[in-house]
Amino acid sequence: MLRARLVQNQSAVRWADLLGQFRGFVLVIKSKEGDNFLRDNNSPTEHYEIEREDGITLSVDYDRELYRVTCSISSCEDDTWSFELEVRDVNENDKTVWIDRKTGLQVNDKKIAESAIRNLLRNKA
């Protein structure tokens, strides 16, 4: 019960942290490649989208009820990545962490954003 409440209380902050990682990577890429190389929406909603100059998009959606993030690329819709916010014991303390739903492994915000954007950049239409 306490762990469920911890997830509920921290979910909005964890989603904001993850969005911050995505936006940070987009800014770095824009500074190197130019503003038109990637475009993203800046609205603070449960849907975040990054679009390449050729129209291929990375969609990142947050389900507030399931505490789940799903990432997908428009050109390969059968390939999605999903992460769920859970409480795990980290250094003998309960902490909310993202868990890869395919592997069951803990993944940090930076790794989720970096991997998804890297997949967007190398994926061909």
VMD Tcl script that draws the C-alpha trace (Angstrom):
set ca {
  {0.00 0.00 0.00}
  {2.80 2.44 0.87}
  {4.66 1.58 -2.31}
  {1.55 2.19 -4.43}
  {1.10 5.58 -2.79}
  {4.77 6.42 -3.42}
  {4.36 5.68 -7.13}
  {1.17 7.75 -7.24}
  {2.78 10.70 -5.45}
  {5.94 10.72 -7.55}
  {4.53 9.85 -10.98}
  {4.08 13.45 -12.21}
  {7.61 14.40 -11.15}
  {9.14 11.30 -12.74}
  {7.28 11.98 -16.02}
  {8.53 15.59 -15.96}
  {12.09 14.37 -15.35}
  {11.86 11.97 -18.29}
  {10.49 14.73 -20.55}
  {13.39 16.91 -19.47}
  {15.83 14.26 -20.66}
  {14.11 14.01 -24.05}
  {14.06 17.79 -24.46}
  {17.71 18.06 -23.45}
  {18.80 15.55 -26.09}
  {16.69 17.33 -28.73}
  {18.34 20.67 -27.86}
  {21.82 19.15 -28.18}
  {20.99 17.63 -31.56}
  {19.42 20.88 -32.80}
  {22.54 22.80 -31.80}
  {24.71 20.42 -33.82}
  {22.47 19.70 -36.81}
  {20.29 22.82 -37.06}
  {16.78 23.62 -35.87}
  {15.02 21.93 -38.79}
  {16.70 18.55 -38.23}
  {14.37 17.69 -35.32}
  {11.18 19.38 -34.18}
  {9.33 18.64 -30.95}
  {6.17 19.74 -29.22}
  {6.77 21.64 -26.01}
  {3.41 21.13 -24.35}
  {3.49 19.60 -20.86}
  {0.98 16.86 -21.60}
  {1.02 13.08 -21.57}
  {2.04 13.07 -25.25}
  {5.42 14.20 -26.50}
  {6.47 13.97 -30.13}
  {9.77 14.46 -31.92}
  {9.73 14.75 -35.70}
  {12.68 14.37 -38.06}
  {12.93 16.62 -41.09}
  {11.67 13.74 -43.30}
  {8.46 13.40 -41.25}
  {9.34 10.26 -39.26}
  {8.20 10.76 -35.67}
  {8.99 9.39 -32.25}
  {5.92 9.40 -30.01}
  {6.30 9.22 -26.26}
  {3.07 8.69 -24.35}
  {2.48 8.56 -20.60}
  {-0.48 6.69 -19.15}
  {-1.08 8.33 -15.75}
  {-3.37 5.52 -14.60}
  {-0.95 2.68 -15.34}
  {2.22 4.76 -14.66}
  {3.53 3.57 -18.01}
  {5.55 5.25 -20.77}
  {5.36 3.94 -24.32}
  {7.77 5.01 -27.08}
  {7.17 4.26 -30.75}
  {8.51 5.36 -34.13}
  {6.01 6.04 -36.91}
  {7.87 4.07 -39.57}
  {7.99 0.85 -37.52}
  {4.79 0.71 -35.52}
  {5.31 -2.89 -34.42}
  {8.46 -1.85 -32.54}
  {7.54 -0.12 -29.29}
  {9.27 0.20 -25.94}
  {7.34 0.37 -22.74}
  {8.48 1.32 -19.25}
  {6.51 1.19 -16.03}
  {7.10 3.19 -12.88}
  {7.61 0.90 -9.90}
  {9.05 1.08 -6.43}
  {12.25 -0.87 -5.95}
  {14.73 -1.16 -3.13}
  {17.72 1.01 -4.01}
  {20.49 1.12 -1.39}
  {18.02 -0.08 1.24}
  {15.53 2.69 0.43}
  {12.30 2.53 -1.55}
  {12.66 4.53 -4.76}
  {10.50 4.94 -7.85}
  {12.27 3.67 -10.96}
  {11.38 2.95 -14.59}
  {11.26 -0.76 -15.40}
  {11.59 -2.00 -18.99}
  {8.48 -4.12 -19.51}
  {10.28 -6.50 -21.92}
  {13.35 -7.22 -19.81}
  {12.18 -6.38 -16.29}
  {15.36 -4.35 -15.81}
  {15.61 -0.94 -14.22}
  {16.35 1.85 -16.72}
  {17.11 5.48 -15.87}
  {15.54 8.52 -17.53}
  {18.65 9.39 -19.50}
  {18.97 5.89 -20.97}
  {15.29 5.78 -22.02}
  {15.51 9.14 -23.81}
  {18.92 8.49 -25.36}
  {17.95 5.05 -26.70}
  {14.62 6.21 -28.13}
  {16.16 9.23 -29.87}
  {19.06 7.14 -31.16}
  {16.52 4.72 -32.67}
  {14.67 7.64 -34.27}
  {17.86 8.97 -35.82}
  {18.95 5.67 -37.34}
  {15.51 4.40 -38.41}
  {14.87 4.70 -42.15}
  {11.54 5.53 -43.75}
}
mol new
graphics top color blue
foreach p $ca { graphics top sphere $p radius 0.5 }
foreach p [lrange $ca 0 end-1] q [lrange $ca 1 end] { graphics top cylinder $p $q radius 0.2 }
display resetview
